Amino acid sequence: MPLDNYGRGLLEKSIDETIPVIPTFVERLRNNIPEDFMIQKMEDYAFGFVKGLIIGNFLGTYGSAYFPNPPPDLMNEIGEVMVRRARDIREAIFKAG
């Protein structure tokens, strides 16, 4: 089942609302990551974490109401949106320093 316009709008909105808080998030990560995590590139870690945060938030709100068990094609479409918006997310991470 494809992502409808409403769902796509919610996902885009979630991304747009997350981008402005990324600098604060990156600063907190930088100061609080335990050495046991052995993070080699903080930017890659932050990128993966933010992507997971956005997708988890989306699935927790929209997904739980419409797709308790999201089908693979829906997850692929969510992934496509995330790939398209990856540059915006990475830019915010790198601007944070």
Rosetta silent file (secondary structure, phi, psi, omega in degrees, C-alpha in Angstrom):
SEQUENCE: MPLDNYGRGLLEKSIDETIPVIPTFVERLRNNIPEDFMIQKMEDYAFGFVKGLIIGNFLGTYGSAYFPNPPPDLMNEIGEVMVRRARDIREAIFKAG
SCORE:     score description
SCORE:     0.000 S_00000001
   1 L     0.000  124.139 -177.947    0.000    0.000    0.000 S_00000001
   2 L   -74.157  160.474  177.539    1.586    3.291   -1.045 S_00000001
   3 L   -75.013  122.799  179.799    2.016    6.272    1.199 S_00000001
   4 L   -78.346  173.672 -177.172   -0.862    8.673    0.583 S_00000001
   5 H   -60.654  -37.329  179.080   -0.482   12.452    0.346 S_00000001
   6 H   -63.413  -47.962  179.921   -1.507   12.911    3.975 S_00000001
   7 H   -63.984  -42.621  178.209    1.066   10.411    5.201 S_00000001
   8 H   -62.463  -39.997  177.630    3.787   11.819    2.961 S_00000001
   9 H   -62.559  -41.059  178.014    2.974   15.297    4.279 S_00000001
  10 H   -64.445  -40.206  179.093    3.281   14.085    7.873 S_00000001
  11 H   -65.394  -45.954  178.344    6.633   12.477    7.147 S_00000001
  12 H   -61.431  -40.694  179.352    7.935   15.625    5.437 S_00000001
  13 H   -64.043  -40.488  178.441    6.637   17.730    8.345 S_00000001
  14 H   -61.413  -41.219  178.073    8.388   15.462   10.833 S_00000001
  15 H   -64.719  -48.018 -178.977   11.656   15.927    8.927 S_00000001
  16 H   -60.688  -35.813 -179.983   11.157   19.695    8.711 S_00000001
  17 H   -77.572  -23.421 -179.855   10.453   19.931   12.445 S_00000001
  18 H   -80.922  -37.470 -175.045   13.482   17.815   13.333 S_00000001
  19 H   -53.582  -45.995 -178.165   16.062   19.720   11.270 S_00000001
  20 H   -65.378  -22.212 -178.843   16.066   22.901   13.426 S_00000001
  21 H   -94.750   -1.808 -179.297   16.758   20.938   16.632 S_00000001
  22 H   -58.705  -43.179  179.851   19.627   18.907   15.178 S_00000001
  23 H   -56.915  -42.659  178.188   22.361   21.332   16.396 S_00000001
  24 H   -64.359  -42.876  179.563   21.202   20.969   20.011 S_00000001
  25 H   -61.295  -46.007 -179.193   20.953   17.227   19.582 S_00000001
  26 H   -62.601  -41.902  178.907   24.462   16.978   18.086 S_00000001
  27 H   -61.071  -43.681  178.900   25.921   19.042   20.911 S_00000001
  28 H   -66.430  -39.742  177.474   24.337   16.774   23.514 S_00000001
  29 H   -60.410  -48.953 -176.068   25.492   13.671   21.678 S_00000001
  30 H   -56.718  -35.356 -176.517   29.041   14.948   21.432 S_00000001
  31 H   -90.999   -6.529 -172.472   29.174   15.519   25.178 S_00000001
  32 H  -131.612    8.800  179.956   27.409   12.341   26.291 S_00000001
  33 L   -81.872  121.269  178.110   28.411    9.394   24.113 S_00000001
  34 L   -64.007  145.464  179.722   30.107    6.745   26.224 S_00000001
  35 H   -61.548  -26.002  179.749   33.507    5.650   24.959 S_00000001
  36 H   -60.660  -22.912 -179.488   32.215    2.047   24.959 S_00000001
  37 H   -69.631  -20.422  179.692   30.146    2.942   21.873 S_00000001
  38 L    49.436   46.463  178.988   33.429    3.325   19.950 S_00000001
  39 L   -71.894  123.447 -179.704   31.880    5.898   17.597 S_00000001
  40 L   -90.653  -39.533  178.550   34.384    6.705   14.871 S_00000001
  41 L  -126.351  105.621 -177.096   32.434    9.401   13.027 S_00000001
  42 H   -58.468  -35.143 -179.045   30.042   11.321   15.201 S_00000001
  43 H   -63.673  -40.599  178.791   28.302   12.755   12.117 S_00000001
  44 H   -67.613  -40.476  177.316   27.438    9.277   10.810 S_00000001
  45 H   -61.562  -47.090 -179.208   26.184    8.224   14.221 S_00000001
  46 H   -62.675  -40.907  179.458   24.056   11.377   14.488 S_00000001
  47 H   -60.698  -47.982  178.802   22.694   10.865   10.968 S_00000001
  48 H   -63.636  -40.192  179.883   21.604    7.304   11.714 S_00000001
  49 H   -64.809  -45.756 -179.489   20.142    8.314   15.042 S_00000001
  50 H   -64.836  -42.456  177.084   18.167   11.217   13.537 S_00000001
  51 H   -59.216  -44.872  178.470   16.879    9.043   10.688 S_00000001
  52 H   -63.223  -38.632  177.880   15.728    6.449   13.215 S_00000001
  53 H   -62.042  -47.045 -179.204   14.116    9.147   15.318 S_00000001
  54 H   -64.244  -48.432 -178.663   12.164   10.530   12.347 S_00000001
  55 H   -65.065  -42.717  178.507   11.036    7.128   11.086 S_00000001
  56 H   -62.154  -42.069  177.932   10.134    5.942   14.589 S_00000001
  57 H   -62.425  -45.798  179.926    8.149    9.114   15.233 S_00000001
  58 H   -61.937  -48.708 -179.168    6.325    8.760   11.919 S_00000001
  59 H   -66.607  -31.131  179.064    5.494    5.089   12.426 S_00000001
  60 H   -70.525  -28.654 -179.501    4.455    5.786   16.021 S_00000001
  61 H   -97.860  -71.658 -177.492    1.913    8.395   14.971 S_00000001
  62 H   -67.405  -46.316 -176.034    0.707    7.767   11.435 S_00000001
  63 H   -62.441  -41.541 -177.545    1.775    4.156   11.251 S_00000001
  64 H   -66.752  -29.161  179.240    0.099    3.018   14.438 S_00000001
  65 H   -78.217  -35.852 -173.252   -3.229    4.456   13.275 S_00000001
  66 H  -113.391  -26.727 -175.130   -3.096    3.061    9.739 S_00000001
  67 L  -139.084   79.073  179.086   -0.411    0.374    9.572 S_00000001
  68 L   -57.643  -31.981  175.181    0.154   -1.597   12.772 S_00000001
  69 L  -126.307   87.961 -174.439    2.395   -3.866   10.666 S_00000001
  70 L   -59.455  130.167  179.190    3.731   -1.657    7.856 S_00000001
  71 L   -70.375  156.669 -177.602    4.088   -3.548    4.572 S_00000001
  72 H   -56.697  -36.985 -178.643    7.513   -3.617    2.874 S_00000001
  73 H   -66.563  -32.582  176.113    6.417   -1.345    0.014 S_00000001
  74 H   -68.232  -43.277  178.973    5.397    1.336    2.520 S_00000001
  75 H   -63.417  -36.906  176.838    8.732    1.033    4.315 S_00000001
  76 H   -63.858  -41.263  179.508   10.501    1.322    0.945 S_00000001
  77 H   -66.200  -40.434  175.307    8.581    4.499    0.176 S_00000001
  78 H   -60.598  -42.893  178.023    9.455    5.966    3.594 S_00000001
  79 H   -61.392  -38.627  178.400   13.075    5.076    2.843 S_00000001
  80 H   -63.786  -41.388  177.255   12.885    6.864   -0.509 S_00000001
  81 H   -63.038  -42.922 -179.412   11.653   10.038    1.183 S_00000001
  82 H   -64.081  -38.965  177.951   14.471    9.775    3.724 S_00000001
  83 H   -64.271  -42.907  179.888   17.061    9.345    0.955 S_00000001
  84 H   -63.103  -34.447 -177.816   15.674   12.386   -0.856 S_00000001
  85 H   -96.025    2.539 -177.196   15.854   14.484    2.337 S_00000001
  86 H   -57.684  -38.759 -179.408   19.208   13.073    3.536 S_00000001
  87 H   -59.818  -43.096  179.353   21.119   16.109    2.259 S_00000001
  88 H   -61.792  -41.959 -178.726   19.003   18.469    4.421 S_00000001
  89 H   -68.015  -47.354 -179.890   19.575   16.323    7.503 S_00000001
  90 H   -62.270  -40.067  178.270   23.330   15.939    6.891 S_00000001
  91 H   -57.909  -44.667  179.572   23.680   19.677    6.250 S_00000001
  92 H   -63.348  -37.532  178.819   22.126   20.434    9.638 S_00000001
  93 H   -66.463  -45.892 -178.203   24.486   17.957   11.303 S_00000001
  94 H   -70.094  -32.871  176.175   27.603   19.394    9.662 S_00000001
  95 H   -65.730  -28.336  179.966   26.527   22.980   10.394 S_00000001
  96 L   -69.216  -16.194  176.880   26.296   21.998   14.062 S_00000001
  97 L    95.551    0.000    0.000   30.046   21.424   13.945 S_00000001
